[in-house]
């Protein structure tokens, strides 16, 4: 044995090291736990350097660019070019400031009007591995970020937090091959599972071939995955065709177009309503719902439900009649005297306004006096009643506001 | 056997261990490699396929005498890479452990200062690294990852090309002991 170990010492150590790491992987996969200590060390060592690099890049890149632009200037125009260069520099700086301010403003407006509690973060680096689609953001557990939180922009969802460290968090983008989220289409409310593909487009899987999904249609988060609150835009269908078992629906993620720089991490998500589509079935004009019904349907009562059908309203009338006569429904023996329902005033008349929520997080239908949807989020958000009232999206834009 | 191939097979100057990297470089260089792998692809996405930590592991392996140190060095770099990914810790660790061990073993038999040998070694170990990682991801994690052989070969060539000047620079940092 000693001879064997001394003769094959290197090979023995190699085997021990490999087996140890295999056991480490097996432990993590089996228990679905991480080894936080090693990760925290590595991330804490690398992310501060990344943040420094990012700051240096932001403050120097514009100057370097302008330097190279000015290299080819002719000597006789030095003065003019110098002045021009200064103006360019100032212009570039102001544009950059304006762009940054616009983005920040859009984020802050979205943040202020979104019912979900969010925290803004900046992307500071990519994850390792050629195929991985993960990024580091500069907010970590110190800012309240936890694993499993949704990451969004005003334009749409971006990904989810897979690891939270004190100074930074690792975010898996929706284009990652292992990413999945529940989504629902705007027009026909077709539900599916969004899957990353490792490139710029995502796939919506598990949609039956019989379901109707058109190119250009918007998909929103359905809230089924318990990570993304319902009602956040996901993207627009770029291609939809029938597959062997399920439809092949490809989506261009709206939240990642133009790159991901600043994002919002959803600390406490609140489900929102998916905006109404113009037409569920093309070619049929659908009238706006009657104002009376809409008003009845949105008047909250203390018991916490919305009456949305005639049967619900009738049931409520009978319950009130029973209560007035001290009758408890469901307790009388067969043959006992029922309450006198003939004393219900105006039983055939219209029902009282006793509509209350169904238990959904937000009212089902916001008041629509003239069936007109305001154009931007600040105006559509019903802060007083606590109702989420997202804007109706234009034909080629998601409903979330950009620069109100 | 020609005189040239005989020289490649018999002469192994790195084995003499005359020059080695300072301890501080042994820590700083892989950190820079990992940092650049994390940061640079944000602006130049194509460079995501540049496996600088792998090249650093191979360089260390072929410039040291024993496979043991190369093995542990590769493992450390791999584990740091694992820590910055969303995969379980140990995936890159196992692959780079093997790369370090085998590269050090190869350096015992070949003249690894010869550019052609360096090129072939780096190309081979890039392919080995990507292929073995793919095998581990499928076998241990059950992930349906794609392995594009053609793309891997092309990026192997590019990594090997980058390795030639990189190894020259790293050799300059070595000092006589």
Boltz contact constraints between the chains, C-beta under 6 A:
constraints:
  - contact:
      token1: [A, 10]
      token2: [B, 67]
      max_distance: 6.0
  - contact:
      token1: [A, 10]
      token2: [B, 68]
      max_distance: 6.0
  - contact:
      token1: [A, 14]
      token2: [B, 71]
      max_distance: 6.0
  - contact:
      token1: [A, 14]
      token2: [B, 101]
      max_distance: 6.0
  - contact:
      token1: [A, 17]
      token2: [B, 97]
      max_distance: 6.0
  - contact:
      token1: [A, 18]
      token2: [B, 94]
      max_distance: 6.0
  - contact:
      token1: [A, 21]
      token2: [B, 90]
      max_distance: 6.0
  - contact:
      token1: [A, 21]
      token2: [B, 93]
      max_distance: 6.0
  - contact:
      token1: [A, 21]
      token2: [B, 94]
      max_distance: 6.0
  - contact:
      token1: [A, 24]
      token2: [B, 90]
      max_distance: 6.0
  - contact:
      token1: [A, 25]
      token2: [B, 88]
      max_distance: 6.0
  - contact:
      token1: [A, 25]
      token2: [B, 90]
      max_distance: 6.0
  - contact:
      token1: [A, 25]
      token2: [B, 140]
      max_distance: 6.0
  - contact:
      token1: [A, 28]
      token2: [B, 88]
      max_distance: 6.0
  - contact:
      token1: [A, 35]
      token2: [B, 89]
      max_distance: 6.0
  - contact:
      token1: [A, 38]
      token2: [B, 83]
      max_distance: 6.0
  - contact:
      token1: [A, 38]
      token2: [B, 89]
      max_distance: 6.0
  - contact:
      token1: [A, 39]
      token2: [B, 83]
      max_distance: 6.0
  - contact:
      token1: [A, 42]
      token2: [B, 80]
      max_distance: 6.0
  - contact:
      token1: [A, 42]
      token2: [B, 83]
      max_distance: 6.0
  - contact:
      token1: [A, 42]
      token2: [B, 84]
      max_distance: 6.0
  - contact:
      token1: [A, 46]
      token2: [B, 35]
      max_distance: 6.0
  - contact:
      token1: [A, 49]
      token2: [B, 35]
      max_distance: 6.0
  - contact:
      token1: [A, 50]
      token2: [B, 39]
      max_distance: 6.0
  - contact:
      token1: [A, 53]
      token2: [B, 39]
      max_distance: 6.0
  - contact:
      token1: [A, 125]
      token2: [B, 38]
      max_distance: 6.0
  - contact:
      token1: [A, 125]
      token2: [B, 39]
      max_distance: 6.0
  - contact:
      token1: [A, 126]
      token2: [B, 38]
      max_distance: 6.0
  - contact:
      token1: [A, 126]
      token2: [B, 41]
      max_distance: 6.0
  - contact:
      token1: [A, 126]
      token2: [B, 42]
      max_distance: 6.0
  - contact:
      token1: [A, 127]
      token2: [B, 84]
      max_distance: 6.0
  - contact:
      token1: [A, 127]
      token2: [B, 85]
      max_distance: 6.0
  - contact:
      token1: [A, 128]
      token2: [B, 37]
      max_distance: 6.0
  - contact:
      token1: [A, 128]
      token2: [B, 81]
      max_distance: 6.0
  - contact:
      token1: [A, 128]
      token2: [B, 84]
      max_distance: 6.0
  - contact:
      token1: [A, 128]
      token2: [B, 85]
      max_distance: 6.0
  - contact:
      token1: [A, 129]
      token2: [B, 85]
      max_distance: 6.0
  - contact:
      token1: [A, 130]
      token2: [B, 48]
      max_distance: 6.0
  - contact:
      token1: [A, 130]
      token2: [B, 49]
      max_distance: 6.0
  - contact:
      token1: [A, 132]
      token2: [B, 85]
      max_distance: 6.0
  - contact:
      token1: [A, 134]
      token2: [B, 86]
      max_distance: 6.0
  - contact:
      token1: [A, 162]
      token2: [B, 86]
      max_distance: 6.0
  - contact:
      token1: [A, 170]
      token2: [B, 86]
      max_distance: 6.0
  - contact:
      token1: [A, 172]
      token2: [B, 86]
      max_distance: 6.0
